[in-house]
Amino acid sequence: MRGSQYFSFSRLNFSSILCIVLIMRQYKKLELVAVFWDLPKFLDENYLKQFLVEQKGKPPYDWAMTRFLIYGRIIDALSVFKIKEIAENLDKLQLPDHSLKMWKRMVEVYG
């Protein structure tokens, strides 16, 4: 089957996503390669944390949040950003429809 090797959240129901999140809680290290594959300096967790502290409330912070919400694992996004903070910013972030729908549901359930 073509494309079957690719993972897609759109094919999962919410219960399946929740199971994935609970299983992945065992992984404590952030998986930054999926989010910042093209920006090596952001693969350093200390650099990323410092960047987020310095840029809080500014457009670069929103850019980083957008990348996490689109490309990152749910567990990583929730490790870096609080669900309340995600909820407050969802409408201003430029997310694809499928990411926006998924995160609105996450906020609805966990927010």
C-alpha positions in Angstrom: 0.0 0.0 0.0 1.3 3.4 -0.9 1.9 5.8 2.0 1.1 3.1 4.6 4.6 3.6 6.1 3.7 7.1 7.1 2.0 7.8 10.4 -1.0 10.1 10.4 -3.0 11.4 13.3 -6.0 12.0 11.0 -6.5 8.2 10.9 -6.7 7.9 14.7 -9.5 8.5 17.0 -9.0 10.5 20.2 -8.7 7.3 22.4 -5.8 6.1 20.2 -4.0 9.4 20.5 -4.5 9.4 24.3 -3.0 5.9 24.5 0.0 7.1 22.4 0.5 10.1 24.8 0.3 7.9 27.9 2.8 5.4 26.5 5.2 8.1 25.4 5.2 9.7 28.9 7.9 7.2 29.7 10.3 9.1 27.3 11.7 12.0 29.3 14.1 13.3 26.7 12.7 15.8 24.1 12.8 14.5 20.6 13.8 17.8 18.9 15.0 16.4 15.5 11.4 16.1 14.3 10.7 19.8 15.1 14.0 21.4 14.2 15.5 19.1 11.6 16.7 22.1 9.6 18.1 24.2 12.5 20.9 22.3 14.3 21.4 24.8 17.1 17.8 24.1 18.3 18.7 20.5 18.8 20.5 21.5 21.9 17.9 21.4 24.7 19.7 24.0 26.8 19.8 26.4 23.8 16.1 25.8 23.1 15.1 26.5 26.7 17.2 29.7 26.8 15.8 30.8 23.5 12.2 30.3 24.8 12.9 32.3 28.0 14.4 35.2 26.1 11.7 35.3 23.4 8.6 34.8 25.6 5.8 37.0 24.3 7.6 37.8 21.0 7.1 36.4 17.5 10.0 34.0 17.7 8.4 32.3 20.6 5.2 31.9 18.6 7.2 30.5 15.7 8.8 27.9 18.0 5.4 26.9 19.5 4.0 26.6 15.9 6.8 24.2 15.0 6.2 22.1 18.0 2.5 21.9 17.4 2.9 20.9 13.8 6.0 18.7 13.8 6.6 17.7 17.3 5.4 14.8 19.4 2.4 15.7 21.6 4.4 14.7 24.7 7.3 17.1 23.7 4.9 20.0 23.0 3.3 19.5 26.4 6.7 19.3 28.1 7.7 22.7 26.7 4.4 24.6 26.7 1.5 24.4 29.2 -1.8 23.4 27.8 -3.3 26.8 28.9 -0.6 28.6 27.0 -1.3 26.6 23.9 -5.0 27.3 24.2 -4.4 31.0 24.5 -2.3 31.1 21.4 -4.1 28.6 19.0 -6.1 31.3 17.2 -3.1 33.4 16.4 -0.7 30.6 15.3 -0.7 29.7 11.6 -1.4 26.0 12.0 -2.6 23.6 9.2 -6.2 22.6 9.6 -5.4 19.1 10.8 -3.0 20.4 13.5 -5.4 23.0 14.6 -8.3 20.5 14.9 -6.1 18.1 16.9 -4.8 20.7 19.3 -8.3 22.2 19.8 -9.4 18.8 20.9 -6.4 18.4 23.2 -7.3 21.7 24.8 -10.9 20.8 25.1 -10.1 17.5 26.9 -7.1 18.6 29.0 -7.4 22.4 29.2 
